[in-house]
């Protein structure tokens, strides 16, 4: 998609659609009167007659080939100016892109000034508009037999024009738009990888995709295969994958080694390319979604690619343990005791609690890089999805400052996190009788006990945060920013965090 920033002083061709925002209780602006006097007059009449008031969700449309800006104009209610924030702007832009798709508008224009003011400044507003336009236009249709232009799922305009009036702001606004497009591209990369089925993306193919994403960007890629994993005694990764014919891999991507002085950040993502549950097999209902169990890995891989594109001055290492969890002639069994990379032993109580086993080996391996901070992301527990749905991820950690920084990044990007306690009592149910630890605890508090298990493998005296994205990595019903499927949750949050790392 092409996104153009256009000054009001520049000559321009009419668009197919022109979107204008209006806050509740306010009159249409002099700016609108100057741009489209006929429409502005109609809008004023509608407002006086209480046919339109600017309430959230209201709209007033008009079609006239004689209009200057576009043959069709839509005035959109934004609600209270005092309450209009980034979250509200994201929501309204996502819905407008859906309107544009339904009307098959190829060239869409939006009046930036009418969606800003109060809590939203021009550069921030343009960034949000550019980001949401890209996200809301996404569709995963590569396996559709229809051509894209014939596909009912193809959505979004070909060109979005952001019309602005403030002279002197163009450089800053354009900078924010460029940033937004790179971040959105990273999010869509994650979505594409997650949406790929298990017969296309297996551990080897995910490693190949990681190489491709990092190629030519100054990203160093290292793939630890079966021989390396056996030499390192990574029993968690090897044990989970032993039921699959496809070999496992630990994918390691490194960017920004010249910035080590600022402290290394390790991103760790769970990469189960398909999760049947193993011997503790999952119910058939919804099992096809288990291709999304690689969301954490896809997120950290896509993030480091975007970080490289943005040339952020940070040293980042992404680690993605990649496996398949399948039953076969030689699967991992409940009751098996495995020795992890850290040397600790774990009794496997449930083979469907596999994500924590592969993450544990990767977390312990980060000690090699002496990180200042570790953030892991994983579709780890169904309990977290039941608790928060797709509205927030669970966040837990061992360092107050790091937790707050990640939470702040989530609030600023709309990828919200809600903190759960990490009291030591939760570890009690994970202690083994014949091993150091069990990989599953009791019936209750599963999201927290899983995090407490992971904490046992975090290098000592290292700040660490765990994000359980089981509910947020996938949406079952279309949203304003995403169709059904992978959401790419975490890419925007991580980039915001890394952008402010120093």
SULURFEN-V441572 format. One record per residue. PHI is phi in whole degrees, -180 to 180 (* if undefined). NEAR is the number of other ideal C-beta (glycine too) atoms within 12 Angstrom. Layout:
BEGIN
phi: <PHI,PHI>
near: <NEAR,NEAR>
END
This chain:
BEGIN
phi: <*,-99,-120,-114,-98,-126,-75,-64,-82,-88,-68,-149,-82,-63,-94,-84,-140,-130,-103,-131,-99,-144,-80,-61,83,-104,-86,-61,-77,-63,-62,-64,-61,-70,-80,-139,-59,-66,-68,-60,-65,-63,-64,-62,-64,-63,-67,-62,-92,58,-91,-154,-128,90,-63,-57,95,-76,-152,-136,-113,-155,-119,-157,-60,-86,-62,-79,-77,-164,-70,-128,-123,-128,-94,-115,-76,-110,79,-66,-63,-65,-98,-79,-128,-60,-62,-66,-66,-58,-64,-69,-67,-57,-70,-66,-66,-67,-62,-60,-65,-66,-93,57,-77,-86,-117,-117,-118,-133,-86,-57,-58,-79,-110,-124,106,72,-80,-112,-89,-58,-64,-64,-63,-63,-62,-65,-62,-64,-64,-69,-62,-66,-67,-73,-88,-71,-147,-104,-126,-64,-99,-76,-81,-73,-68,-56,-70,-100,-80,-62,-86,-67,-145,95,-75,-80,-132,-113,-110,-99,-93,-132,-119,-81,-70,93,-94,-58,-63,-67,-65,-63,-60,-68,-66,-61,-60,-61,-68,-69,-64,-63,-61,-63,-63,-69,-61,-61,-58,-60,-64,-68,-71,-63,-72,-65,-81,-108,-104,-113,-54,-66,-70,-64,-63,-64,-65,-62,-60,-63,-65,-84,-63,76,-116,77,-103,-88,-117,-126,-117,-91,-93,-54,-63,-65,-66,-69,-63,-83,58,-88,-65,-67,-67,-66,-65,-64,-85,-67,-85,-109,-78,-82,-67,-80,-153,-112,-89,-128,-118,-128,-134,78,-58,-71,-106,-57,-59,-81,98,-90,-113,-104,-109,-121,-129,-68,-125,-89,-69,-155,-123,-84,96,71,-58,-82,-66,-76,-62,-65,-62,73,-63,-61,-72,-71,-67,-82,-73,-98,-59,-60,-65,-63,-66,-71,-66,-65,-63,-68,-65,-69,-60,-66,-64,-80,56,-69,-82,-137,-102,-125,-126,-104,-120,-130,-71,-119,-146,-116,-111,-130,-86,-156,-70,-140,-84,-68,-113,-59,101,-62,-114,-120,-104,-87,-57,-72,101,-72,-105,-133,-91,-83,-87,-142,-73,-88,-99,-92,-60,-67,-71,-75,-65,-60,-66,-68,-62,-64,-69,-62,-56,-60,-100,48,-73,-82,-152,-128,-126,-113,-128,-157,-79,-93,-134,-62,-61,-67,-65,-65,-75,-109,61,-103,-91,-161,-100,-82,-126,-143,-173,-113,-139,-58,-63,-66,-58,-65,-66,-69,-61,-63,-61,-65,-65,-72,-105,82,-103,-76,-125,-126,-81,-116,-70,-127,-69,-61,-60,-69,-77,-56,-72,-99,-82,-90,-93,-113,-147,-65,-139,-105,-91,-151,-103,-81,-78,-115,66,-62,-66,-76,-64,-64,-66,-64,-61,-61,-58,-65,-113,-75,-53,-59,59,-116,-67,-145,-132,-114,-113,-91,-104,-58,-88,-95,-79,-144,-121,-84,-126,-58,-120,-64,-108,-164,-77,-58,129,-67,-100,73,-57,111,-64,-65,-61,-65,-65,-60,-62,-69,-61,-105,-60,-72>
near: <33,21,38,32,38,31,23,26,14,16,9,22,17,24,34,30,39,43,44,42,42,42,35,24,18,28,23,35,26,16,26,36,18,18,29,36,20,21,34,31,18,26,37,25,18,25,28,14,12,12,19,30,27,32,22,23,17,26,28,32,27,28,19,20,13,16,28,25,37,37,25,33,41,40,39,38,36,41,28,20,25,16,18,32,27,31,26,34,42,38,28,41,44,33,30,43,40,31,29,37,32,18,27,19,35,25,30,43,43,46,43,43,32,44,44,37,25,23,21,33,24,34,29,31,42,44,41,45,48,41,46,46,47,38,45,38,41,40,32,30,22,18,15,15,9,14,12,18,14,11,18,16,23,25,36,39,37,25,26,42,40,48,39,37,27,24,13,13,26,26,18,21,36,24,21,32,39,24,32,40,34,34,43,42,34,43,43,38,35,54,38,33,46,50,35,29,24,31,14,22,35,31,41,27,30,48,36,23,36,43,25,22,36,36,16,12,26,24,33,24,33,24,31,31,25,25,15,23,34,21,13,27,22,39,35,49,49,38,43,54,45,35,33,35,17,28,28,47,43,48,52,39,44,35,38,31,20,15,24,20,13,20,25,34,47,45,55,54,53,55,55,53,47,39,42,33,31,38,29,27,21,27,14,11,8,17,20,20,31,35,35,46,47,54,53,54,53,53,48,56,55,49,55,47,43,44,42,35,28,31,20,33,23,37,35,48,46,54,50,55,56,52,50,42,49,35,26,20,10,17,28,41,22,24,21,32,24,38,27,40,38,32,20,29,28,42,33,38,35,34,38,36,45,56,53,50,54,55,57,50,47,53,49,41,38,40,24,22,31,19,37,30,38,44,54,57,55,54,46,48,41,29,26,38,31,15,24,28,21,31,22,28,48,44,44,41,35,30,25,17,16,33,31,20,31,44,30,22,33,36,23,27,39,38,46,32,42,26,27,31,19,31,15,16,16,27,25,18,24,36,26,25,13,15,22,24,39,35,49,33,31,20,10,13,29,34,40,36,42,47,45,39,46,51,36,38,42,37,29,16,14,31,30,41,48,51,55,46,50,40,35,44,46,37,30,19,13,21,28,30,40,40,34,20,34,43,43,49,49,54,52,44,44,51,44,35,39,44,28,20,30,17>
END
